[in-house]
Amino acid sequence: MTSSVLQQLQEVRQRRGAGYLTLLDPDRLEPDELEARAELCAEVGADAILIGTSLMFSARNAASFERVKARVDIPVISFPGGASQVVPTADAILFLSLISGRNPELLIGEHVKAAPLIREYGVEAIPTGYMLIQSGTLTSVEFMSNTQPIPRNKVDIAMAHALAAEYLGMKLIYLETGSGAGASVPDEMVQAVVNYVSTPVIVGGGIRDPEEARAKVVAGASFVVTGSVVEDDHQRLREFSQAVHAKE
């Protein structure tokens, strides 16, 4: 029996110390570029591909997943900005609840719209507590979500939100500063959240070099995500992969 995508991610975490996920934007990349970069990410050791964007301009989202899946043998996971981005061609979808904000549409509204589609498509849903952390710049997700991020120095607030996500039954917690972030999630916040909950923690946004990625793993992150900063640089991608995979 084929294991679920969540099980595969958990196995990666156990085997490699932490998992490396790469985020590709289907709006910013042409289909051929998206395929090529996904293949490159898999080649250098990425454990899964995330595809998603805050604001979708293209009608080719479903086809993008199908084409990428034909080129790689790692999970291709939807990282949606809303219910309109749910597609039948993803291996799984991060069923994101923006728990750091108080916008009801991103706490439950979009989920009600998306849930019947996900069920009909048979896509694996991975409940994920999504926490936006202050980065020093106004990011796309902050603007589009109409929410305030958790202040960088308010570690206790981040801890409480993460624990609430765990008690709500979420399978992953995603600490994120957003696309175009001026800085990544502080290492001390990552460590505090990891020590406070038992749910695996993903960290993304503003991670610009392998040393910074490695610091997130040392702080306890189960998965590290990078985006456009390295998606077309073979050597840099390999360096990130090696930095994240703590046991290798």
N, C-alpha and C positions, 0 to 999 in steps of 0.2 A: 504493500500500500504506500502510495506517495505521501511523504510528510507535508504538512502545511508549510506555507512560507514562514510563518512565525516560528515553527519548530526548526526550520532550516536556519533562521537567524540565531536562534538560541544555541544551536549546535555550532555555528560559526563562532559565537562568543566563547563557548567552552573550549573549542579547539584552537582558536587563534588569539585568545585573550581579549580581543575586541574586534568589532566588525567595521569595515570601511564601506560607506555608501556614497555614491556620487549622484548629484542632482543635475538633471538636464532640463532645460527650458524649451518646450516645443514651439513657443512663439518666437524665440530669438534665433533658433536654428532651423535651417531648411531640412527637409526629410533626409536627404543624403548625408548632411552633416551630423544630424542626430544619430543616425545608424552608425556612422564611422566612429563617432566619439564614444558611443555606448560600447562598441566592439573594442576600442582602445582601453576603456575603463576596465572591461572584463579581462583583457589581456594582461594588464599590469597587476591584477589581483583584487579588484573591487569585489565585494561580496553580494551586492545588489545595486540595481539602478533605480533611482527615483526619477519619475517624470512628472513635472508639475509647474505651475506658474500662478501668480496672484491674479492676473487678468488675462483671460484667454481671447486672443484675436483670431486664431486660426480655427477652421472647421475640420482640420485633419488630425485631431487628437487621437481618436481611436485607431486610425491607420498608423500613427506614429508608434503606438505600442505594438501593434502587429508586426511592423517592420523590424523594430528593435528586437523583439522576441525571436525572430527568425535568425538573428545574427549572434545572439549571446546565449549561454547556458546557465546564467544566473538569474535570480528573480527580478522581474521588471514590475515595479510597484508604483501605483498612482499616489501622488502627493497633491491632492486637489485643492484648488482655491474656493470651491463651492460645488453644489450638487450638479451644476451644468457640466462639470468636468468628469463625471462618472462615466466610465467606458467599459464595455464587455471584454476588452482585449487585454486588460491588466492581469497579472498573476495574483495580485492582491491590492488592496487599497488601505492606506492609513486613514481610518475613520476618525478624523481629527475633531476634537472639541477644544476651542480656544478658551481654556479655563482661566487664563491670566486676565481676560477681559470680561466685560459685563454686557456684551452685545448678544442679546438673546438669539439672534439668527445664527450666530456662530457657536452658540452653546447647545442649541437643539433644533432651531428652525431649518437650517440647511440639511440636517441629518434626517428629518422627517421626509423631506423631498427625496433624499438620496437613497434611503433604506430600501424602498420597494424595488428600485432599479438594481441595486446591488444584489438583492435576493433573486430577481429575475435573471440577471446575468450570470449568477453563480460565482461571483468574484469573492474571494476571501476578504473579509473585513477585519482589520486589526484595530481595535479601539485604542486611541492614542490621546493622551492629555498633552495638548500643545500649549506651551508657555512662551510668550514673547518677552524677551529680556531687553532692557534699555541698552542701546548701542552707542549713543552719542550723535546719531544722524536719524533723520526721518526715513524709515525704510518703506518699501512698497507694501509689505504686509501690515505695518502699522497704519499707513494711510488708508488702505483698502478696507481694513477690518474696523476702522473707526473705534479703536481701543487704545488704551494706554498700556505701555509695557511695564513690567515689574522693574522698579529702580535697581540699578546694578549693585548698590550697596545694601539692599534690603534682603539679605540672605534668608532671614526668618520668614518673610512673606513667600519667597520661592519654596521653602521647605513645606509650609502649610498648604500651598496649592498642590504640590506634588503628592502629599499625603492624602489630600482630598481625592485626587485622581485615582490613587491606589484603592481607596475605600469605595470609590464608585465602580471599581472593577476594570479599570483600564489596564491594558497589557503592556503599554510602552509609555514613557514620559519623554517628551521632546522639548529640550531647552534650545531656544532659537533667538538669534538677534536679527535675522532677516536678510534678504537679498540686499546687497549694497551697504551692509552694516559697517559702521566705523570701527567696531571692535567686537571680539567674540565674547561669549559668556565667561565671566570671571571664573578662574579655576577654583577659587574658594567656594563659590556658589555651587559649582558642579559637585565638589567633594561633599559639601554639606547636604545637598539633596540626595546624593547617592547613599550617604551614611544614614539618612533618615527614612528611606523607603526601601522596599525589596524589589520594586518594579525596575526593569532595565531602563537605563537613561540614554537617550540619543542627544548629541550636542551638535549644533550646526550654526552657520552664519559667522562671517568675519574671520574665518580660520585661513590665514594666508601663507603659512609655511609649515613644513613637516614638524618642526620643533613645537609649534603651537598645538598641532594635532596630537602629538605625543603627550603633551602636558594634560590634555583632556582625558586621555586614557589613564595616565598616572593618577589623575584626580578621581578616577572611577567610572568614567563613561563607558558604557557597553558598546556604543556605536558612535562613529564620528562621520559627519557629512561635510563634503566640500562641493562647491558649485563651479561657477564660471572662472574662478581664479586659476584653476589648473586643468580644465576639461580638455584642452587641446594641446597640452604639453606632456609628451610621453614620459620623459625623464622625471618631471615633477610629480606626475601621477604615481609613478613607481615609488618615488621617495615618500609620498604621503601614505601609500599602501604599506610600505615597510615600517613606517613610523607608528601606524595604528596597530598593526598586528604584533602585539606585545610578546607573544609566545614564540615568534619565529625569528 
